[in-house]
Amino acid sequence: NPALITIVTYPFLFGMMYGDMGHGSIWLMFALFLCSISAKVRGTPLEGLNLARFFLLLMGIMATYCGFIYNEWFAFPTFFFDSCFNRERDVW
């Protein structure tokens, strides 16, 4: 049964694929909201999201982390790190 391997590796692969600090932080805040209201949701139609709250939390953390590594905020480049490329040779 590959479910355990999938549960462990999917959030990181999601973060690599979806890596954006802005969108990842929205996922992260939504998952934190779900974690904070988990007791109030029992017995309501939102109980299905209650089962996936920690999975969504990991997905948000990984997307935010990979977005930080990719230097992207809502598809706009940020410059937290200097580039590895030599810009003196670039001819524009």
Backbone hydrogen bonds in HBPLUS format (Angstrom, degrees):
<---DONOR---> <-ACCEPTOR-->    atom                        ^
c    i                          cat <-CA-CA->   ^        H-A-AA   ^      H-
h    n   atom  resd res      DA  || num        DHA   H-A  angle D-A-AA Bond
n    s   type  num  typ     dist DA aas  dist angle  dist       angle   num
A0006-THR N   A0002-PRO O   2.99 MM   4  6.14 156.5  2.04 152.0 159.3     1
A0007-ILE N   A0003-ALA O   2.87 MM   4  6.04 159.3  1.91 152.9 158.0     2
A0008-VAL N   A0004-LEU O   3.14 MM   4  6.30 149.2  2.23 143.3 150.8     3
A0009-THR N   A0005-ILE O   2.98 MM   4  6.09 161.1  2.01 148.9 154.0     4
A0010-TYR N   A0006-THR O   2.85 MM   4  5.45 157.3  1.90 147.4 152.1     5
A0013-LEU N   A0009-THR O   3.07 MM   4  6.32 165.3  2.09 158.2 162.9     6
A0014-PHE N   A0010-TYR O   2.75 MM   4  5.87 154.5  1.81 157.3 164.8     7
A0015-GLY N   A0011-PRO O   2.94 MM   4  6.12 152.1  2.02 140.0 147.4     8
A0016-MET N   A0012-PHE O   2.95 MM   4  6.27 151.3  2.03 148.0 155.7     9
A0017-MET N   A0013-LEU O   3.00 MM   4  6.14 149.5  2.09 141.5 149.7    10
A0018-TYR N   A0014-PHE O   2.76 MM   4  5.76 152.2  1.84 151.3 159.2    11
A0024-GLY N   A0020-ASP O   2.86 MM   4  5.70 154.6  1.92 147.7 156.3    12
A0021-MET N   A0072-GLU O   2.99 MM  51  6.11 162.7  2.02 148.3 147.8    13
A0025-SER N   A0021-MET O   2.95 MM   4  5.85 145.2  2.07 132.5 141.0    14
A0026-ILE N   A0022-GLY O   3.14 MM   4  6.46 142.4  2.29 141.4 151.4    15
A0027-TRP N   A0023-HIS O   3.06 MM   4  6.42 160.3  2.10 150.2 154.7    16
A0028-LEU N   A0024-GLY O   2.85 MM   4  6.04 154.6  1.91 143.7 151.7    17
A0029-MET N   A0025-SER O   2.87 MM   4  6.01 158.6  1.92 143.2 148.0    18
A0030-PHE N   A0026-ILE O   2.96 MM   4  6.12 158.6  2.01 148.6 154.8    19
A0031-ALA N   A0027-TRP O   2.92 MM   4  6.13 157.7  1.97 148.8 154.8    20
A0032-LEU N   A0028-LEU O   2.90 MM   4  6.13 154.3  1.97 146.8 154.2    21
A0033-PHE N   A0029-MET O   2.88 MM   4  6.05 148.2  1.98 142.1 150.9    22
A0034-LEU N   A0030-PHE O   2.94 MM   4  6.26 153.4  2.01 143.9 151.2    23
A0035-CYS N   A0031-ALA O   2.89 MM   4  6.16 149.9  1.99 144.2 152.8    24
A0036-SER N   A0032-LEU O   2.95 MM   4  6.13 143.4  2.08 140.3 149.8    25
A0037-ILE N   A0033-PHE O   3.12 MM   4  6.37 141.8  2.27 147.5 156.3    26
A0040-LYS N   A0037-ILE O   3.12 MM   3  5.37 126.7  2.42 103.9 117.4    27
A0044-THR N   A0041-VAL O   3.06 MM   3  5.58 149.3  2.16 145.7 142.0    28
A0047-GLU N   A0044-THR O   3.15 MM   3  5.70 155.0  2.21 123.5 124.0    29
A0049-LEU N   A0046-LEU O   3.10 MM   3  5.54 132.8  2.33 108.1 119.0    30
A0052-ALA N   A0049-LEU O   3.15 MM   3  5.21 133.0  2.38  96.8 109.1    31
A0056-LEU N   A0052-ALA O   2.93 MM   4  6.14 161.3  1.97 158.1 163.1    32
A0057-LEU N   A0053-ARG O   2.95 MM   4  6.09 142.7  2.09 135.5 146.4    33
A0058-LEU N   A0054-PHE O   2.99 MM   4  6.23 156.7  2.05 143.4 147.9    34
A0059-MET N   A0055-PHE O   3.02 MM   4  6.29 153.4  2.09 144.0 151.9    35
A0060-GLY N   A0056-LEU O   2.94 MM   4  6.16 155.0  2.00 146.5 152.4    36
A0061-ILE N   A0057-LEU O   2.96 MM   4  6.20 158.1  2.01 149.8 155.8    37
A0062-MET N   A0058-LEU O   2.96 MM   4  6.10 167.2  1.98 150.2 153.6    38
A0063-ALA N   A0059-MET O   2.95 MM   4  6.05 155.4  2.01 144.8 151.9    39
A0064-THR N   A0060-GLY O   3.00 MM   4  6.06 157.6  2.05 143.8 149.8    40
A0065-TYR N   A0061-ILE O   2.90 MM   4  6.08 159.5  1.95 147.9 154.3    41
A0066-CYS N   A0062-MET O   2.89 MM   4  6.00 170.5  1.90 149.4 152.3    42
A0067-GLY N   A0063-ALA O   2.93 MM   4  5.93 146.2  2.05 136.6 146.4    43
A0068-PHE N   A0064-THR O   2.94 MM   4  6.17 143.3  2.08 141.8 151.3    44
A0068-PHE N   A0065-TYR O   3.10 MM   3  5.08 121.4  2.46  94.0 108.6    45
A0069-ILE N   A0065-TYR O   3.00 MM   4  6.38 150.4  2.09 146.7 155.1    46
A0070-TYR N   A0066-CYS O   2.77 MM   4  5.98 153.0  1.85 145.0 153.1    47
A0071-ASN N   A0067-GLY O   2.87 MM   4  5.80 113.9  2.32 131.6 146.7    48
A0072-GLU N   A0067-GLY O   3.06 MM   5  5.38 163.7  2.08 147.4 152.4    49
A0078-THR N   A0071-ASN O   2.90 MM   7  5.00 159.7  1.95 127.7 129.8    50
A0073-TRP N   A0076-PHE O   2.90 MM   3  5.21 160.1  1.94 147.2 153.7    51
A0076-PHE N   A0073-TRP O   3.00 MM   3  5.21 158.7  2.04 110.2 117.0    52
A0090-ASP N   A0087-ARG O   3.32 MM   3  5.22 149.4  2.42  95.1 103.8    53
